[in-house]
C-alpha cells in the first residue's frame, strides 16, 4: 500500500502543468539530440545545467532525466536512416537497422525500435519504483566506512566497464580525483591547489568542467570530422511493423529489457554496455539459423539492443536516487544538478522531499508515453532535421553555452575555465581517453575523501574499520575481485579485443 500511496504522490507532482511541460521539453530535446549525430546526452545535459538553475528542483530533474532517456530513442533514427549513430548506444542499431533501411524497411526498423524502447522504459520504471524504497532503507544503515567502500567499488566498476585502454581509464579516474581536491579542505578549511586564484577557493565549478569536457570538446571533434553524411531518404513509409515483425521481436525485446535493466544498475554500465550485450546475446542465440543473418537486416538485431539501451538508461537512476552514487557520466551530471539546487544526493531525498523523488519516477512513465507519440508519427520531421548543415548549429550552441555558464555566477572566469576544459577534453579525445571516468572521479572524489577521513576519525585512525563492517568488507572484496579479473592477462586481452571490434 505504501508503494501505491507513493506513486499517487508522484502522479500529483508529475502531472502539474509545469512538470508536464518540462517533461515534454526534456524528451523532445533528448530526441532531437539523439537524432543529430555527434551531440550525445552527456554533452547536452552538461550544456543545459545552467538553465536549470532558475527552475524548480523537480522540474529541473524531470527535464534532465527526459533528455537522457529521450536521447536513447532519437539515436536510433540516424542509425537506421543514415548509418550514423546519433548517440553512442545506437552504434549497434546501425548494423542491422541501416541494412533494413536499404531494403526499404526503414519504417519497420524505426517502429520496432520505438515500441521496444517504450516497453523497456516502462518496465525499468516499474523496477525503479519497486526497488527504490528497500534500497533506500538499506542505505540508512550505511556509515562512513560503507560509503567509502561503495565509492571505491563504483570507481573500479567505472574503470572495468570503460571503453578502450584500461590504463587510460585508471589515469582519467585519478585526474578527476585530483581536480576534485581543488579548493578548501573539508575539515580544516585550508586552501589546496588554488595557486593564488581567488575564484578557485570554492573549488572547480562543476558546470564549467562538464560543459567544457563534454560540450565544447564534442563540438571541436565534430567540426574536425566535417559535415559529410550519407544520403537522407526523402520519405519514410510503413512505420508500424507487421505481425511477423512483432512476433520475431517479442523475445529480443523481453530479453533486452531484462538484460538492460540489470546492467544499467552497474557502475559504468548503462545504455552502451546493455546494447552491445543484447546484440551479442541475440546473435549467439540465433546462430546460423537467423534469416536474414545478423548484420544483413535482421529485425531482432534492432529490437533487442534498442530495448536494452533504454532499460539500461532508466535503471541507472536506481543507485543515483537511492545511494547518491552515479553509475555513469549522465548520473554524475544529475547529482551536480541536485547540488546546484542544494539537494544532498542520497537516501534522505526520499524522506525529506518525497514529492520530488516520486515525481521524478512517475515522470518517466509520462515521458515514455510522450516519446512513443514523438517517435512514431513525427519521424518525417526528424528526417528533415538531419538536413540542417552543422556549421549553422554549432555557433549557436557555443553562444548559448557561454551565456549559460556566465549566468550562474555572473563570472567571466567560469567562461574561460569552460573554454580551457574544452581544449583539455579535445586533447583527451585525440589521445583516445574516455572522459566519463574523469567526471565520476570528480564527483565521487570529495565524497570519497570526506567519508574516508570521517571513518578514520571515528575509529581513531584504525584502518581495520573498513573491513570489520560486513557491508564495507563485501564492497571492498567485490572491488578486489573486479580488479583482479580485469588485470588477468586473458580477460584483459579479450576485453581490449571486444572494444576494438565494437
C-alpha positions in Angstrom: 0.0 0.0 0.0 2.9 2.3 0.7 4.1 1.9 -2.9 0.6 2.9 -4.2 0.5 5.9 -1.9 3.9 7.0 -3.0 3.1 6.6 -6.7 -0.1 8.7 -6.2 2.1 11.4 -4.6 4.4 11.1 -7.6 1.5 11.5 -10.0 0.3 14.6 -8.1 3.7 16.1 -8.6 4.4 14.9 -12.1 1.1 15.9 -13.7 1.3 19.5 -12.6 1.3 21.8 -15.7 4.8 23.0 -15.1 6.3 19.5 -14.7 4.4 18.1 -17.7 5.8 21.0 -19.8 9.4 20.4 -18.7 9.0 16.6 -19.1 7.8 17.2 -22.7 10.6 19.7 -23.3 13.2 17.2 -21.9 12.1 14.2 -24.0 11.8 16.5 -27.1 15.3 17.9 -26.7 16.6 14.4 -25.9 15.0 13.0 -29.1 16.4 16.0 -31.1 19.9 15.4 -29.6 19.7 11.7 -30.3 18.7 12.5 -33.9 21.6 14.9 -34.5 24.8 12.9 -34.8 27.6 14.0 -32.5 25.6 15.6 -29.8 25.1 13.0 -27.1 23.0 13.2 -23.9 26.1 13.8 -21.7 27.1 16.9 -23.6 23.5 18.2 -23.8 22.8 17.7 -20.1 26.1 19.4 -19.3 25.2 22.4 -21.6 21.7 22.7 -20.1 22.7 22.6 -16.4 22.9 26.5 -16.2 19.3 26.8 -17.5 18.1 24.5 -14.6 19.5 26.9 -12.0 16.4 29.1 -12.3 13.9 26.2 -12.4 12.1 24.4 -9.6 14.2 21.4 -8.5 11.6 18.8 -9.5 11.1 20.5 -13.0 14.9 20.6 -13.5 15.5 17.0 -12.7 12.5 15.8 -14.7 13.7 17.8 -17.7 17.3 16.5 -17.5 16.1 12.9 -17.0 13.9 13.3 -20.1 16.9 14.4 -22.1 18.8 11.3 -21.1 16.3 8.6 -21.9 14.8 10.6 -24.8 18.2 10.6 -26.5 18.2 6.7 -26.5 15.0 6.9 -28.6 16.3 9.5 -31.0 19.7 7.8 -31.5 18.0 5.0 -33.4 16.6 7.4 -36.1 20.0 8.4 -37.6 21.4 4.9 -37.0 18.7 3.4 -39.2 18.3 6.1 -41.8 21.9 7.3 -42.5 24.1 4.7 -40.7 25.3 7.3 -38.2 24.7 6.7 -34.5 23.1 9.8 -33.1 24.0 8.5 -29.6 26.8 6.1 -28.6 24.4 3.3 -27.5 22.9 3.4 -31.0 26.1 2.1 -32.6 24.8 -1.5 -32.6 21.5 -0.4 -34.2 23.4 0.7 -37.3 24.4 -2.9 -38.1 21.0 -4.3 -38.9 18.9 -1.1 -38.9 20.6 0.5 -41.8 20.5 -2.7 -43.8 16.8 -2.8 -43.3 16.5 0.8 -44.5 18.5 -0.1 -47.7 15.9 -2.9 -48.3 13.1 -0.3 -48.0 12.1 -1.4 -44.4 13.3 1.7 -42.6 9.7 2.3 -41.3 9.6 -1.2 -39.7 13.0 -0.8 -38.1 12.1 2.6 -36.6 8.7 1.4 -35.5 10.1 -1.7 -33.7 12.8 0.5 -32.1 10.2 2.8 -30.7 7.9 0.0 -29.5 10.8 -1.9 -27.9 12.1 1.3 -26.2 8.6 2.1 -24.8 8.1 -1.4 -23.3 11.7 -1.4 -21.9 11.3 2.1 -20.5 8.0 1.3 -18.7 9.4 -2.0 -17.3 12.5 -0.2 -16.0 10.4 2.5 -14.3 8.4 -0.2 -12.5 11.7 -1.7 -11.3 12.9 1.7 -10.0 9.6 2.2 -8.1 9.8 -1.3 -6.6 13.4 -1.4 -5.6 14.0 2.2 -4.6 12.3 2.0 -1.1 14.2 -1.2 0.1 17.5 0.1 -1.2 16.9 3.5 0.5 16.2 1.7 3.8 19.4 -0.2 3.4 21.3 3.0 2.6 20.3 4.4 6.0 22.4 1.6 7.5 25.5 2.9 5.8 28.2 4.7 7.8 31.3 6.5 6.5 33.2 3.2 6.1 30.4 1.6 4.0 30.1 4.7 1.8 33.8 4.8 1.2 33.9 1.2 0.2 30.9 1.6 -2.1 32.5 4.5 -3.8 35.7 2.5 -4.3 33.6 -0.2 -5.9 31.9 2.4 -8.1 35.2 3.8 -9.3 36.7 0.4 -10.1 33.5 -0.6 -11.8 33.7 2.5 -14.0 37.3 1.6 -14.9 36.4 -2.0 -15.7 33.5 -1.1 -17.9 35.1 2.0 -19.6 35.7 1.8 -23.3 39.3 1.4 -24.6 42.5 1.2 -22.7 42.4 0.1 -19.0 45.5 2.2 -18.2 43.9 5.3 -19.7 40.7 4.8 -17.8 42.6 4.5 -14.5 44.5 7.7 -15.3 41.3 9.5 -16.1 39.9 8.5 -12.7 43.0 9.9 -11.0 42.7 13.2 -13.0 39.1 13.5 -11.8 40.1 12.8 -8.2 42.9 15.4 -8.3 40.6 18.1 -9.8 38.1 17.3 -7.0 40.7 18.3 -4.4 41.0 21.9 -5.6 39.5 24.4 -3.2 39.1 24.4 0.6 39.9 21.4 2.7 36.7 19.9 4.1 37.9 19.7 7.6 40.5 22.5 8.2 39.3 25.0 5.6 42.9 25.3 4.3 43.2 26.2 0.6 44.5 23.4 -1.7 45.9 23.8 -5.2 44.3 27.2 -5.9 47.7 28.7 -6.9 46.6 32.1 -5.6 43.5 32.3 -7.8 40.6 33.6 -5.7 38.0 32.1 -8.0 39.2 28.6 -7.2 38.7 28.9 -3.4 35.3 27.2 -3.6 36.7 24.5 -6.0 36.4 24.0 -9.7 32.9 24.7 -10.9 31.2 21.5 -11.9 29.2 23.1 -14.8 32.3 24.7 -16.3 34.1 21.3 -16.1 31.3 19.2 -17.5 30.3 21.6 -20.2 33.9 22.1 -21.3 35.0 18.4 -21.2 31.9 17.2 -23.0 30.1 20.1 -24.7 32.9 22.2 -26.2 35.2 19.3 -26.8 32.4 17.4 -28.6 31.8 20.4 -30.9 35.5 20.7 -31.7 35.7 17.0 -32.5 32.7 17.1 -34.8 33.9 20.2 -36.6 37.1 18.4 -37.3 35.2 15.5 -38.8 33.3 17.7 -41.1 29.6 17.6 -42.0 29.6 14.9 -44.6 26.8 12.4 -44.3 25.0 9.6 -46.1 22.0 10.3 -48.3 18.9 11.0 -46.2 15.7 9.4 -47.5 13.1 11.9 -48.7 10.3 10.0 -47.1 9.8 7.1 -44.7 6.7 4.9 -45.0 5.2 1.9 -43.3 6.2 2.9 -39.7 4.1 0.1 -38.0 5.8 -3.3 -38.0 3.9 -6.3 -39.4 2.6 -9.1 -37.2 5.5 -11.3 -38.3 7.9 -8.5 -37.2 6.2 -8.2 -33.8 6.3 -12.0 -33.3 10.0 -12.2 -34.2 10.9 -9.2 -32.0 8.9 -10.2 -28.9 11.6 -12.4 -27.4 14.5 -10.0 -28.1 12.5 -7.1 -26.6 11.9 -9.2 -23.4 15.4 -10.4 -23.1 16.9 -7.0 -24.0 14.7 -5.3 -21.3 15.8 -7.7 -18.6 19.5 -7.6 -19.6 19.5 -3.8 -19.8 17.6 -3.4 -16.5 20.3 -5.4 -14.7 23.4 -3.9 -16.5 22.1 -0.3 -16.1 22.5 -0.6 -12.3 26.2 -1.4 -12.6 28.7 1.5 -12.3 29.7 2.5 -15.8 27.2 0.1 -17.4 24.2 1.9 -18.5 22.9 2.0 -22.0 26.0 1.4 -24.0 27.1 -1.8 -22.4 23.5 -3.1 -22.4 23.0 -2.6 -26.2 26.3 -4.4 -27.0 25.5 -7.3 -24.6 22.0 -7.7 -26.0 23.1 -7.8 -29.6 25.9 -10.3 -28.8 23.4 -12.5 -26.9 20.7 -12.4 -29.7 23.3 -13.2 -32.3 24.6 -16.2 -30.4 21.1 -17.4 -29.7 20.0 -17.2 -33.3 23.2 -18.9 -34.6 23.4 -19.8 -38.2 19.6 -20.2 -38.5 18.9 -16.5 -38.5 17.0 -15.4 -41.6 18.2 -12.9 -42.7 21.6 -13.3 -41.0 22.6 -10.8 -38.3 24.3 -7.9 -40.0 22.2 -8.3 -43.1 19.0 -6.6 -41.8 17.6 -8.9 -39.1 14.9 -7.1 -37.1 15.9 -8.9 -33.9 19.3 -7.0 -34.2 17.3 -3.8 -33.8 14.6 -4.8 -31.2 17.0 -6.3 -28.6 19.7 -3.6 -28.4 17.1 -0.7 -28.6 15.1 -2.3 -25.7 18.3 -2.9 -23.7 19.7 0.6 -24.1 16.5 2.2 -22.9 16.1 -0.2 -19.9 19.8 0.4 -19.0 19.4 4.2 -19.3 16.5 4.2 -16.8 17.6 1.7 -14.2 20.9 3.7 -14.0 18.8 6.1 -11.9 18.5 3.5 -9.1 21.9 3.9 -7.5 21.8 7.7 -8.0 18.4 8.1 -6.4 18.9 5.6 -3.5 22.6 5.8 -2.6 23.7 9.1 -4.2 26.2 7.2 -6.2 26.4 7.9 -10.0 26.6 4.9 -12.2 27.6 6.8 -15.3 28.5 10.3 -16.5 24.9 11.5 -17.0 24.0 10.4 -13.5 27.1 12.3 -12.2 25.6 15.4 -14.0 22.2 14.7 -12.4 23.9 14.7 -9.0 25.6 18.0 -10.0 22.1 19.4 -10.8 20.8 18.3 -7.4 23.8 20.0 -5.7 23.1 23.2 -7.7 19.6 23.2 -6.0 21.1 22.5 -2.6 19.7 18.9 -2.5 22.1 16.4 -0.9 22.1 13.3 -3.1 21.4 10.0 -1.2 18.7 8.1 0.7 17.5 11.2 2.6 15.9 12.7 -0.5 13.0 10.2 -0.3 12.2 11.2 3.2 13.0 15.0 3.0 11.4 15.6 -0.4 9.2 12.6 -1.4 7.2 14.7 -3.9 10.4 15.3 -5.9 11.6 11.7 -5.6 8.4 10.0 -6.7 7.5 12.8 -9.1 10.7 12.1 -11.0 10.0 8.3 -11.1 6.4 8.9 -12.3 7.5 11.4 -14.9 9.5 8.6 -16.6 6.2 6.8 -17.4 4.7 10.0 -18.7 8.0 10.7 -20.7 7.9 7.3 -22.3 4.3 8.0 -23.4 5.4 11.3 -24.9 8.3 9.6 -26.7 6.2 7.0 -28.4 4.0 9.8 -29.7 7.0 11.8 -30.8 8.9 8.9 -32.4 6.1 7.2 -34.4 4.0 9.9 -36.2 6.8 12.5 -36.3 9.6 10.6 -37.8 9.3 12.6 -41.0 10.1 15.8 -39.1 13.2 14.3 -37.5 14.3 13.2 -41.0 14.1 16.8 -42.2 16.2 18.0 -39.3 19.0 15.7 -40.4 19.4 18.0 -43.5 20.3 21.1 -41.4 24.0 21.9 -42.0 26.2 21.5 -38.9 28.0 24.8 -39.5 24.7 26.6 -38.7 24.1 24.7 -35.5 27.5 24.9 -33.7 28.0 28.7 -33.4 24.5 29.0 -31.9 25.2 26.1 -29.4 28.6 27.7 -28.3 26.9 31.1 -27.9 24.2 29.7 -25.6 26.7 27.6 -23.7 28.8 30.7 -22.8 25.7 32.7 -21.8 24.6 29.8 -19.6 27.9 29.4 -17.8 28.2 33.1 -17.2 24.6 33.4 -15.9 25.2 31.0 -12.9 27.8 33.2 -11.1 28.0 36.2 -13.4 31.7 35.5 -13.6 33.8 35.7 -16.8 36.4 33.4 -15.2 33.9 30.5 -15.5 33.6 31.0 -19.2 37.4 31.0 -19.6 37.6 27.9 -17.5 34.9 26.2 -19.7 37.0 27.0 -22.8 40.1 25.7 -21.1 38.4 22.4 -20.2 37.0 22.2 -23.7 40.6 22.3 -25.1 41.6 19.7 -22.5 38.6 17.5 -23.4 39.6 17.8 -27.1 43.1 16.6 -26.3 41.7 13.7 -24.3 39.6 12.7 -27.3 42.6 12.8 -29.6 44.5 10.6 -27.2 41.6 8.1 -27.0 40.8 8.8 -23.4 37.2 8.4 -22.3 36.0 11.3 -20.1 33.3 9.5 -18.2 35.8 8.1 -15.5 37.1 11.7 -15.1 33.6 13.1 -14.3 32.9 10.2 -11.9 36.2 10.7 -10.2 35.5 14.5 -9.9 32.0 13.9 -8.3 33.0 10.9 -6.1 36.5 12.2 -5.1 35.4 14.8 -2.5 32.7 12.4 -1.1 35.3 9.6 -1.0 37.8 11.7 0.9 35.2 13.0 3.3 33.9 9.5 4.2 37.4 8.1 4.5 38.5 10.8 6.9 35.3 10.6 8.9 35.6 6.9 9.2 39.3 7.2 10.4 38.3 10.0 12.9 35.6 7.8 14.4 37.9 4.8 14.6 40.8 6.9 15.9 42.9 6.1 12.9 42.3 2.3 12.9 42.3 1.2 9.2 40.6 -2.1 10.0 37.3 -0.1 10.3 37.0 -0.6 6.5 37.0 -4.5 6.8 35.3 -5.0 10.2 31.9 -4.0 8.8 30.3 -6.8 6.8 28.9 -4.4 4.2 32.1 -2.4 3.8 34.2 -5.6 3.6 31.8 -7.1 0.9 32.1 -3.9 -1.2 35.9 -4.0 -1.0 36.0 -7.7 -1.8 33.9 -7.2 -4.9 36.1 -4.3 -5.9 39.2 -6.5 -5.5 37.6 -9.4 -7.5 36.7 -7.0 -10.3 40.2 -5.5 -10.4 41.9 -9.0 -10.3 39.6 -10.2 -13.1 40.2 -7.3 -15.4 44.0 -7.4 -14.8 44.2 -11.1 -15.6 46.0 -11.4 -19.0 43.3 -13.5 -20.7 40.5 -11.3 -19.6 42.4 -8.1 -20.4 43.3 -9.2 -23.9 39.7 -10.3 -24.6 38.3 -7.1 -23.2 40.6 -4.9 -25.5 39.7 -7.1 -28.5 36.0 -6.7 -27.8 36.2 -2.9 -27.6 38.3 -2.8 -30.8 35.6 -4.9 -32.6 32.9 -2.6 -31.3 
